[in-house]
């Protein structure tokens, strides 16, 4: 399976991601460096979602920008 990354300005997107998922810290967002899988893992844990729902949120978020 190939890994997906956000290829734009991650610093700007990190701030938007923090607004979207306020239970995720800036440090956690920075550590993902825009990696969809790592971000979905954190969202799954923080919000009690299943893997598919967490990944769907991540993909939807990045598709808007």
C-alpha positions in Angstrom: 0.0 0.0 0.0 1.4 3.4 -0.9 1.5 6.1 1.6 -0.3 9.4 1.0 1.2 12.7 2.1 0.0 16.3 1.8 2.4 17.8 -0.6 1.7 21.5 0.0 2.6 23.9 2.8 2.2 21.6 5.9 2.6 24.5 8.3 -0.5 26.2 7.0 -2.5 23.0 6.8 -1.4 22.0 10.3 -3.2 25.1 11.6 -6.3 24.2 9.7 -6.1 20.6 10.9 -5.9 21.8 14.5 -9.2 23.7 13.9 -10.8 20.5 12.5 -9.5 18.2 15.2 -9.0 20.1 18.4 -8.2 16.9 20.4 -5.0 16.5 18.4 -2.0 18.6 19.6 0.1 20.7 17.4 3.1 18.5 18.2 1.2 15.4 17.1 0.2 17.2 13.9 3.8 18.2 13.2 5.1 14.7 13.8 2.8 13.4 11.0 4.3 15.8 8.5 1.1 15.4 6.5 1.1 11.6 6.3 -2.5 10.5 5.9 -2.1 7.2 7.7 -0.4 8.6 10.7 -2.9 11.4 11.0 -5.8 8.9 10.7 -4.2 6.8 13.5 -4.2 9.8 15.8 -7.7 10.8 14.9 -9.0 7.3 15.4 -7.5 7.1 18.8 -8.6 10.6 20.0 -12.1 10.4 18.7 -12.9 6.7 19.1 -13.5 6.2 15.4 -13.0 3.1 13.4 -10.1 3.1 10.9 -12.2 3.7 7.8 -14.1 6.6 9.3 -10.8 8.3 10.5 -9.3 7.9 7.1 -12.4 9.2 5.4 -12.2 12.3 7.5 -8.5 12.8 6.6 -9.1 12.3 2.9 -12.1 14.7 3.0 -10.2 17.3 4.9 -7.3 17.3 2.4 -9.6 17.2 -0.7 -11.0 20.6 0.3 -7.6 22.3 0.0 
